[in-house]
Amino acid sequence: MINDEEIDEYQNNQTKLLSEDTETTTTHLGSEIFHGNNELYKKVQLLNENSEINKNDPLSPSTKVSKTSLFPEIPKRFIILVLVTLAYFNMFCIRMCLNVTIVAMTHGEGKQYNSSGPHLSRDKEPDFHWDKQFQGTILASLYWGYTALQIPAGLLSVKYGGSFLLGIAIFGSSVLSLLTPLILRQNVYALLFLRIMEGAFLGLVSVAGISLITKWSPIYERSIFLMVGHSGMLWGTVFANALSGVLAGSSWGWPSVFFYFGAQGILWYLFWLYFAYEEPSDHPNITKAELEVIGKHWDTTIGLASSLPYVLSAVLCPAWGYFIDVLRSKRYISTTNARKFSSFIGAGVSGIFVVAVVYVSTATSAIVIVTIAITLSNFNTSGPETNIVELAPKYSCVLMGIANFACNLTGFISPEVVGAITVHGDIRHQWSIVFYITAGVNALGMTFYLCFGTSEKQAWADH
């Protein structure tokens, strides 16, 4: 491990030399001092590049007023990861809360509720008389704005930065959540417009989040950063569904759902304003050691390329879910076979594209194939993941926790495996092994699910 004293000594010598000689001589001195230690020389050069950039940047740590570090022992990249994960959490809370609350607002169109469920009664007149079709329109309106903003979100993230967009996205959608009861009581069609705008704000979240993860995650921690971030979406869904039912059935009534999740998002935004920075080098309290660990991230001009699979997934996955439900509703396919079909596409077909990456020869073809592979893999959401709800609706939260725990284990395992395989030698051959292992794991999981998977409600589910 290179210590700070060695780096400072090298930089002092380099500064003296720059006043007397040319850049060529600087390179020569670097070689002299470190006797061919290329690793040390490259790391010091990286620090010099960061220093040179920051010197001309009005927002660099050298020109910022240093803030009091509330958690000095926690690496700054982990603080960013937690906040991005909570942003995903808030996004799904705001997205999903109306799905449950609308039952309380309409009393389920006259469905009977007993004392063990939400405190709703048929004796009380429902606040709104919406038929099923109009309820569906209200629920879908958020996704109109959400889908429309996916591709522009990538461009906006490149131009304005993920930190700014993520903050605006959660803050804007949270304010709209707070305004929902007021707007709804004025005009239901104004609610549709509000939901479209809410979806537009939320459409920025995934792309802005992946932009920040790209910049803040070291190359061998990138998998766990993405997996932890994704878990925020899952837990947001679970939390929103559970708490919305409790709040809507309480004495505070259904408006409390929107007030709570709006306030929750604004609280997150206050923490974001204090802790968030676009680049690791922007942070006034980050250490040199952590900057070394993070390293130089990918050029921001390809932030767009890295987010493309997620943009495409956000657009096509809802369409795939709708397609599967149409097949089921028209009885072209059973629910169990529908889940297995999604698993076949999400794990099997996507695995074929993973293997295909081994044989590509250009960056463009690699981006296209990886985009297809990641997009198809997300179709699995309509397979085993949805299957959790069908096996035991009463215990779906517990099953999701178990499944999510198992999934996140790969976040710890995969970086170690990749690191062990790609230590030295022919890098193309080593990554070929990684891709083959990935496809093999996909095939194994898919085969097991195709053989033993079912969507039938289990006998123990009601106990």
BAZA-266091 format. One record per residue (C-alpha): residue in one letter; chain; y, x negated, z. Coordinates in Angstrom, 1 decimal. Layout:
PT;A;A;Y;X;Z
...
This chain:
PT;M;A;0.0;0.0;0.0
PT;I;A;3.4;-1.4;-1.0
PT;N;A;5.9;-1.4;1.9
PT;D;A;9.6;-0.8;1.8
PT;E;A;10.4;-4.4;2.7
PT;E;A;8.7;-5.6;-0.5
PT;I;A;10.6;-3.1;-2.6
PT;D;A;13.9;-3.9;-1.0
PT;E;A;13.4;-7.6;-1.5
PT;Y;A;12.6;-7.1;-5.1
PT;Q;A;15.6;-4.8;-5.7
PT;N;A;18.0;-7.3;-4.1
PT;N;A;16.7;-10.1;-6.3
PT;Q;A;16.9;-7.9;-9.3
PT;T;A;20.5;-6.9;-8.5
PT;K;A;21.5;-10.6;-8.2
PT;L;A;19.9;-11.4;-11.5
PT;L;A;21.6;-8.5;-13.4
PT;S;A;24.9;-10.1;-12.6
PT;E;A;23.9;-13.3;-14.3
PT;D;A;21.5;-12.5;-17.1
PT;T;A;20.1;-9.8;-19.4
PT;E;A;17.5;-7.0;-19.1
PT;T;A;14.9;-9.3;-20.6
PT;T;A;15.3;-11.8;-17.8
PT;T;A;15.0;-8.9;-15.3
PT;T;A;11.6;-8.1;-16.7
PT;H;A;10.7;-11.8;-16.5
PT;L;A;11.7;-12.0;-12.8
PT;G;A;9.7;-8.9;-12.0
PT;S;A;6.7;-10.6;-13.4
PT;E;A;7.5;-13.8;-11.5
PT;I;A;7.9;-12.2;-8.1
PT;F;A;4.9;-10.0;-8.3
PT;H;A;2.6;-12.5;-10.2
PT;G;A;1.4;-9.9;-12.6
PT;N;A;1.2;-7.0;-10.1
PT;N;A;1.9;-4.3;-12.7
PT;E;A;1.3;-1.5;-10.4
PT;L;A;4.0;-2.6;-8.0
PT;Y;A;6.4;-3.4;-10.8
PT;K;A;6.0;0.1;-12.3
PT;K;A;6.5;1.8;-9.0
PT;V;A;9.7;-0.1;-8.3
PT;Q;A;10.9;0.6;-11.9
PT;L;A;10.3;4.3;-11.2
PT;L;A;12.4;4.2;-8.0
PT;N;A;15.1;2.4;-10.0
PT;E;A;15.1;5.1;-12.6
PT;N;A;15.4;7.7;-10.0
PT;S;A;18.3;5.8;-8.4
PT;E;A;20.0;5.5;-11.7
PT;I;A;19.7;9.2;-12.5
PT;N;A;20.8;10.2;-9.1
PT;K;A;23.8;7.9;-9.2
PT;N;A;25.2;9.9;-12.1
PT;D;A;24.1;13.3;-10.8
PT;P;A;26.7;15.2;-8.7
PT;L;A;23.8;17.0;-6.9
PT;S;A;21.9;13.9;-6.1
PT;P;A;21.0;13.0;-2.4
PT;S;A;23.6;10.2;-2.4
PT;T;A;26.4;12.8;-3.0
PT;K;A;24.9;15.7;-0.9
PT;V;A;25.6;16.3;2.7
PT;S;A;22.3;15.7;4.4
PT;K;A;21.0;18.7;6.2
PT;T;A;19.3;18.8;9.6
PT;S;A;15.6;18.5;8.9
PT;L;A;13.9;21.4;10.8
PT;F;A;10.4;20.1;10.1
PT;P;A;10.8;16.3;9.7
PT;E;A;7.1;15.6;10.0
PT;I;A;6.0;18.0;7.2
PT;P;A;6.1;16.6;3.6
PT;K;A;8.8;18.3;1.7
PT;R;A;6.5;19.2;-1.2
PT;F;A;4.3;21.3;1.2
PT;I;A;7.4;23.2;2.4
PT;I;A;8.2;24.0;-1.3
PT;L;A;4.6;25.1;-1.8
PT;V;A;4.7;27.4;1.2
PT;L;A;7.9;29.0;0.0
PT;V;A;6.7;29.4;-3.6
PT;T;A;3.5;31.0;-2.2
PT;L;A;5.5;33.4;-0.1
PT;A;A;7.6;34.2;-3.2
PT;Y;A;4.4;35.2;-5.0
PT;F;A;3.5;37.2;-1.9
PT;N;A;6.8;39.0;-1.9
PT;M;A;6.6;39.7;-5.6
PT;F;A;3.3;41.5;-5.2
PT;C;A;4.4;43.4;-2.1
PT;I;A;7.4;44.8;-4.1
PT;R;A;5.2;45.5;-7.1
PT;M;A;2.4;47.2;-5.2
PT;C;A;4.1;49.1;-2.4
PT;L;A;4.9;52.2;-4.5
PT;N;A;1.3;52.6;-5.5
PT;V;A;0.4;53.8;-2.0
PT;T;A;3.8;55.2;-1.0
PT;I;A;3.9;57.7;-3.9
PT;V;A;1.0;59.6;-2.2
PT;A;A;3.2;60.2;0.8
PT;M;A;6.2;61.1;-1.3
PT;T;A;4.2;63.8;-3.1
PT;H;A;1.6;64.5;-0.5
PT;G;A;-1.1;63.6;-3.0
PT;E;A;-0.3;66.9;-4.9
PT;G;A;-1.7;69.0;-2.1
PT;K;A;-4.7;66.9;-1.0
PT;Q;A;-5.8;67.5;2.5
PT;Y;A;-5.2;64.7;5.0
PT;N;A;-7.0;64.6;8.4
PT;S;A;-5.7;63.2;11.7
PT;S;A;-7.3;59.8;11.1
PT;G;A;-5.3;59.2;8.0
PT;P;A;-1.6;59.1;7.3
PT;H;A;0.4;61.6;9.3
PT;L;A;0.9;64.0;6.4
PT;S;A;0.3;67.7;6.4
PT;R;A;0.0;70.4;3.8
PT;D;A;2.2;72.5;6.0
PT;K;A;5.2;70.2;5.3
PT;E;A;6.8;70.6;1.9
PT;P;A;6.5;67.3;-0.1
PT;D;A;9.7;65.5;-0.9
PT;F;A;8.9;65.4;-4.6
PT;H;A;6.9;67.5;-7.0
PT;W;A;5.7;65.1;-9.7
PT;D;A;2.7;65.7;-11.8
PT;K;A;0.1;63.0;-12.3
PT;Q;A;1.6;62.0;-15.7
PT;F;A;5.1;61.6;-14.4
PT;Q;A;3.8;59.6;-11.4
PT;G;A;2.1;57.3;-13.9
PT;T;A;5.3;56.9;-15.8
PT;I;A;7.1;55.9;-12.6
PT;L;A;4.5;53.4;-11.7
PT;A;A;4.4;51.9;-15.2
PT;S;A;8.1;51.6;-15.5
PT;L;A;8.2;48.4;-13.5
PT;Y;A;5.8;46.7;-15.9
PT;W;A;8.1;47.5;-18.9
PT;G;A;10.8;45.2;-17.5
PT;Y;A;8.2;42.7;-16.1
PT;T;A;6.4;42.3;-19.5
PT;A;A;9.7;42.1;-21.5
PT;L;A;10.9;39.2;-19.4
PT;Q;A;7.9;36.9;-19.6
PT;I;A;8.7;34.8;-22.7
PT;P;A;12.5;34.7;-22.0
PT;A;A;11.7;33.7;-18.4
PT;G;A;10.1;30.4;-19.7
PT;L;A;13.3;29.6;-21.7
PT;L;A;15.5;30.5;-18.8
PT;S;A;13.5;28.3;-16.5
PT;V;A;14.0;25.3;-18.8
PT;K;A;17.7;26.0;-19.0
PT;Y;A;18.6;26.9;-15.5
PT;G;A;15.8;25.5;-13.4
PT;G;A;13.0;27.2;-11.5
PT;S;A;14.7;27.0;-8.1
PT;F;A;17.6;29.1;-9.1
PT;L;A;15.6;31.7;-11.0
PT;L;A;13.0;32.1;-8.3
PT;G;A;15.7;32.8;-5.7
PT;I;A;17.5;35.2;-7.9
PT;A;A;14.2;37.0;-8.8
PT;I;A;13.2;37.7;-5.2
PT;F;A;16.7;38.4;-4.0
PT;G;A;17.5;40.8;-6.9
PT;S;A;14.2;42.7;-6.6
PT;S;A;14.5;42.9;-2.8
PT;V;A;18.0;44.4;-3.0
PT;L;A;16.7;47.0;-5.5
PT;S;A;13.8;47.8;-3.2
PT;L;A;16.4;48.5;-0.4
PT;L;A;18.3;50.8;-2.7
PT;T;A;15.2;52.7;-3.9
PT;P;A;15.4;55.6;-1.4
PT;L;A;19.1;56.1;-2.0
PT;I;A;18.8;56.0;-5.8
PT;L;A;15.8;58.2;-5.8
PT;R;A;17.5;61.0;-3.9
PT;Q;A;20.4;60.9;-6.4
PT;N;A;18.4;61.0;-9.7
PT;V;A;14.7;60.4;-10.5
PT;Y;A;15.6;59.0;-13.9
PT;A;A;17.9;56.5;-12.2
PT;L;A;14.8;55.4;-10.3
PT;L;A;13.0;54.7;-13.6
PT;F;A;15.9;52.4;-14.6
PT;L;A;15.9;50.8;-11.2
PT;R;A;12.1;50.1;-11.5
PT;I;A;12.6;48.6;-15.0
PT;M;A;15.3;46.3;-13.6
PT;E;A;13.1;45.4;-10.6
PT;G;A;10.3;44.5;-13.0
PT;A;A;12.7;42.3;-15.0
PT;F;A;13.6;40.4;-11.9
PT;L;A;9.9;40.0;-10.9
PT;G;A;9.1;38.9;-14.4
PT;L;A;10.9;35.6;-13.6
PT;V;A;8.8;34.8;-10.6
PT;S;A;5.5;33.4;-12.0
PT;V;A;7.2;31.2;-14.6
PT;A;A;9.8;29.9;-12.2
PT;G;A;7.1;29.2;-9.6
PT;I;A;4.9;27.2;-12.1
PT;S;A;8.0;25.2;-13.1
PT;L;A;8.6;24.1;-9.5
PT;I;A;4.9;23.4;-8.9
PT;T;A;5.0;21.2;-12.0
PT;K;A;7.8;19.2;-10.5
PT;W;A;6.7;19.0;-6.9
PT;S;A;2.9;18.6;-7.1
PT;P;A;1.3;15.1;-7.4
PT;I;A;-1.1;15.0;-10.3
PT;Y;A;-4.2;15.0;-8.0
PT;E;A;-2.9;17.9;-5.8
PT;R;A;-1.9;20.1;-8.7
PT;S;A;-5.1;22.2;-8.5
PT;I;A;-4.7;23.1;-4.9
PT;F;A;-0.9;23.8;-5.4
PT;L;A;-1.8;26.3;-8.1
PT;M;A;-4.7;27.9;-6.1
PT;V;A;-2.6;28.2;-2.9
PT;G;A;0.2;29.7;-4.9
PT;H;A;-2.1;32.2;-6.6
PT;S;A;-3.5;33.2;-3.1
PT;G;A;0.0;34.5;-2.3
PT;M;A;-0.4;37.1;-5.0
PT;L;A;-3.8;38.3;-3.6
PT;W;A;-2.6;38.5;-0.1
PT;G;A;0.6;40.2;-1.2
PT;T;A;-1.5;43.0;-2.7
PT;V;A;-3.7;43.3;0.4
PT;F;A;-0.7;43.3;2.7
PT;A;A;1.4;45.8;0.7
PT;N;A;-1.4;48.3;0.3
PT;A;A;-2.3;48.2;4.0
PT;L;A;1.2;48.2;5.4
PT;S;A;2.6;50.8;3.0
PT;G;A;0.1;53.3;4.1
PT;V;A;0.9;52.7;7.8
PT;L;A;4.7;52.9;7.3
PT;A;A;4.6;55.9;5.0
PT;G;A;2.5;57.8;7.5
PT;S;A;4.7;56.9;10.4
PT;S;A;7.6;58.8;11.9
PT;W;A;10.0;56.6;9.8
PT;G;A;8.6;58.1;6.6
PT;W;A;8.2;56.7;3.2
PT;P;A;11.7;55.2;2.9
PT;S;A;10.7;52.6;5.5
PT;V;A;8.3;51.0;3.0
PT;F;A;11.1;50.1;0.7
PT;F;A;13.4;49.1;3.5
PT;Y;A;10.8;46.8;5.0
PT;F;A;9.8;45.0;1.9
PT;G;A;13.4;44.7;0.7
PT;A;A;14.4;43.1;4.1
PT;Q;A;11.3;40.8;3.9
PT;G;A;12.3;39.5;0.5
PT;I;A;15.9;38.9;1.6
PT;L;A;14.7;37.0;4.7
PT;W;A;12.6;34.8;2.4
PT;Y;A;15.7;34.2;0.2
PT;L;A;17.7;32.9;3.2
PT;F;A;14.9;30.3;3.9
PT;W;A;14.9;29.5;0.2
PT;L;A;18.6;28.7;0.1
PT;Y;A;18.1;26.3;3.0
PT;F;A;14.9;24.5;2.0
PT;A;A;14.6;24.7;-1.8
PT;Y;A;15.5;21.9;-4.3
PT;E;A;14.8;21.8;-8.0
PT;E;A;13.6;18.2;-8.1
PT;P;A;12.0;16.0;-5.4
PT;S;A;14.8;13.4;-6.0
PT;D;A;17.4;16.1;-5.2
PT;H;A;16.2;16.4;-1.7
PT;P;A;18.4;14.7;0.8
PT;N;A;15.7;14.1;3.5
PT;I;A;12.7;13.2;1.3
PT;T;A;11.2;9.8;2.0
PT;K;A;10.6;7.1;-0.6
PT;A;A;6.9;7.3;0.3
PT;E;A;6.7;10.9;-0.7
PT;L;A;8.6;10.3;-3.9
PT;E;A;6.0;7.7;-4.8
PT;V;A;3.2;10.1;-4.1
PT;I;A;4.7;12.8;-6.2
PT;G;A;5.5;10.3;-9.0
PT;K;A;7.4;11.1;-12.2
PT;H;A;6.7;14.7;-13.2
PT;W;A;6.2;15.8;-16.8
PT;D;A;9.3;15.9;-18.9
PT;T;A;11.2;19.2;-18.4
PT;T;A;11.2;19.8;-22.1
PT;I;A;7.5;20.7;-21.9
PT;G;A;7.9;23.0;-18.9
PT;L;A;7.7;25.8;-21.4
PT;A;A;4.3;24.6;-22.8
PT;S;A;2.7;24.4;-19.3
PT;S;A;3.8;28.0;-18.5
PT;L;A;2.7;29.4;-21.8
PT;P;A;-0.9;30.3;-20.6
PT;Y;A;0.5;32.2;-17.7
PT;V;A;3.1;34.0;-19.8
PT;L;A;0.3;35.1;-22.2
PT;S;A;-1.9;36.1;-19.3
PT;A;A;0.8;38.2;-17.8
PT;V;A;1.2;40.1;-21.0
PT;L;A;-2.5;40.4;-22.1
PT;C;A;-4.2;40.9;-18.7
PT;P;A;-2.7;44.3;-18.0
PT;A;A;-3.6;45.3;-21.6
PT;W;A;-7.2;44.1;-21.0
PT;G;A;-7.4;46.1;-17.8
PT;Y;A;-6.1;49.2;-19.6
PT;F;A;-8.7;48.6;-22.4
PT;I;A;-11.5;48.4;-19.9
PT;D;A;-10.4;51.5;-18.1
PT;V;A;-10.3;53.4;-21.4
PT;L;A;-13.9;52.3;-22.2
PT;R;A;-14.9;53.6;-18.7
PT;S;A;-13.0;56.9;-18.9
PT;K;A;-14.5;57.7;-22.2
PT;R;A;-18.0;56.7;-20.9
PT;Y;A;-18.5;54.2;-23.6
PT;I;A;-19.6;51.8;-20.9
PT;S;A;-20.6;52.1;-17.3
PT;T;A;-18.4;50.6;-14.6
PT;T;A;-21.0;47.9;-13.7
PT;N;A;-21.3;46.9;-17.4
PT;A;A;-17.5;46.9;-17.7
PT;R;A;-17.2;44.4;-14.9
PT;K;A;-19.9;42.3;-16.4
PT;F;A;-18.2;42.4;-19.8
PT;S;A;-15.0;41.1;-18.2
PT;S;A;-17.0;38.4;-16.5
PT;F;A;-18.6;37.4;-19.8
PT;I;A;-15.2;37.1;-21.5
PT;G;A;-13.4;35.5;-18.4
PT;A;A;-16.1;33.0;-17.6
PT;G;A;-18.4;32.6;-20.6
PT;V;A;-16.0;32.8;-23.6
PT;S;A;-13.3;30.9;-21.8
PT;G;A;-15.8;28.2;-21.0
PT;I;A;-16.5;27.7;-24.7
PT;F;A;-12.8;27.0;-25.2
PT;V;A;-12.8;24.6;-22.3
PT;V;A;-15.5;22.6;-24.0
PT;A;A;-13.6;22.8;-27.3
PT;V;A;-10.7;20.8;-25.7
PT;V;A;-13.0;17.8;-25.7
PT;Y;A;-13.0;17.8;-29.5
PT;V;A;-9.3;18.3;-30.3
PT;S;A;-7.3;15.5;-31.8
PT;T;A;-3.7;16.7;-31.5
PT;A;A;-1.5;17.8;-28.7
PT;T;A;-0.7;21.1;-30.4
PT;S;A;-4.3;22.1;-30.9
PT;A;A;-5.0;21.1;-27.2
PT;I;A;-2.1;23.4;-26.0
PT;V;A;-3.4;26.3;-28.1
PT;I;A;-7.0;26.0;-26.9
PT;V;A;-6.1;25.5;-23.3
PT;T;A;-3.8;28.5;-23.5
PT;I;A;-6.6;30.7;-24.8
PT;A;A;-9.0;29.3;-22.2
PT;I;A;-6.7;30.1;-19.3
PT;T;A;-5.7;33.5;-20.6
PT;L;A;-9.3;34.6;-21.1
PT;S;A;-10.3;33.2;-17.6
PT;N;A;-7.8;35.7;-16.1
PT;F;A;-9.7;38.6;-17.6
PT;N;A;-12.1;37.9;-14.8
PT;T;A;-9.7;39.9;-12.6
PT;S;A;-11.2;43.1;-14.2
PT;G;A;-14.6;41.8;-13.3
PT;P;A;-15.8;40.4;-10.0
PT;E;A;-12.4;40.6;-8.4
PT;T;A;-12.0;44.4;-9.1
PT;N;A;-15.7;44.8;-8.1
PT;I;A;-14.8;43.9;-4.5
PT;V;A;-12.9;47.3;-4.2
PT;E;A;-15.8;49.2;-5.6
PT;L;A;-18.5;47.7;-3.4
PT;A;A;-16.9;48.6;-0.2
PT;P;A;-13.4;50.2;-0.4
PT;K;A;-13.1;50.4;3.4
PT;Y;A;-13.8;46.7;3.8
PT;S;A;-12.1;45.5;0.6
PT;C;A;-9.6;43.4;2.6
PT;V;A;-12.4;41.6;4.5
PT;L;A;-14.3;41.0;1.3
PT;M;A;-11.2;39.7;-0.4
PT;G;A;-10.5;37.3;2.4
PT;I;A;-14.1;35.9;2.2
PT;A;A;-13.9;35.6;-1.6
PT;N;A;-10.4;34.1;-1.6
PT;F;A;-11.6;31.6;1.1
PT;A;A;-14.5;30.5;-1.2
PT;C;A;-12.2;30.3;-4.2
PT;N;A;-9.7;28.1;-2.5
PT;L;A;-12.4;25.6;-1.5
PT;T;A;-12.4;24.5;-5.1
PT;G;A;-8.8;23.5;-4.6
PT;F;A;-10.0;20.9;-2.2
PT;I;A;-13.1;19.9;-4.1
PT;S;A;-11.9;19.7;-7.7
PT;P;A;-9.1;17.0;-7.2
PT;E;A;-11.7;14.8;-5.4
PT;V;A;-14.2;15.2;-8.2
PT;V;A;-11.7;14.6;-11.0
PT;G;A;-10.3;11.6;-9.1
PT;A;A;-13.8;10.1;-8.7
PT;I;A;-14.7;10.6;-12.4
PT;T;A;-11.4;9.4;-13.9
PT;V;A;-11.0;6.2;-12.0
PT;H;A;-11.4;3.7;-14.8
PT;G;A;-12.9;3.2;-18.2
PT;D;A;-12.6;5.4;-21.3
PT;I;A;-10.2;8.1;-20.2
PT;R;A;-11.2;10.5;-23.0
PT;H;A;-14.8;10.2;-22.2
PT;Q;A;-14.1;10.8;-18.5
PT;W;A;-12.1;13.9;-19.0
PT;S;A;-14.8;15.2;-21.3
PT;I;A;-17.2;15.1;-18.3
PT;V;A;-14.6;17.0;-16.3
PT;F;A;-14.4;19.7;-19.0
PT;Y;A;-18.2;20.0;-19.3
PT;I;A;-18.5;20.4;-15.6
PT;T;A;-15.9;23.1;-15.6
PT;A;A;-17.6;25.0;-18.4
PT;G;A;-21.0;24.5;-16.6
PT;V;A;-19.6;26.0;-13.3
PT;N;A;-18.2;28.9;-15.3
PT;A;A;-21.6;29.5;-17.0
PT;L;A;-23.5;29.3;-13.7
PT;G;A;-21.2;31.8;-12.0
PT;M;A;-21.2;34.2;-14.9
PT;T;A;-25.0;34.1;-15.3
PT;F;A;-25.5;34.9;-11.6
PT;Y;A;-23.1;37.8;-11.8
PT;L;A;-24.6;39.2;-14.9
PT;C;A;-28.0;39.2;-13.3
PT;F;A;-27.1;40.5;-9.8
PT;G;A;-23.7;42.1;-10.0
PT;T;A;-23.2;45.8;-9.5
PT;S;A;-20.3;48.2;-9.0
PT;E;A;-22.3;50.7;-6.9
PT;K;A;-20.9;51.5;-3.5
PT;Q;A;-23.0;49.8;-0.9
PT;A;A;-24.9;51.8;1.8
PT;W;A;-23.2;49.9;4.6
PT;A;A;-19.7;50.5;3.2
PT;D;A;-18.9;53.6;5.3
PT;H;A;-20.3;52.3;8.6
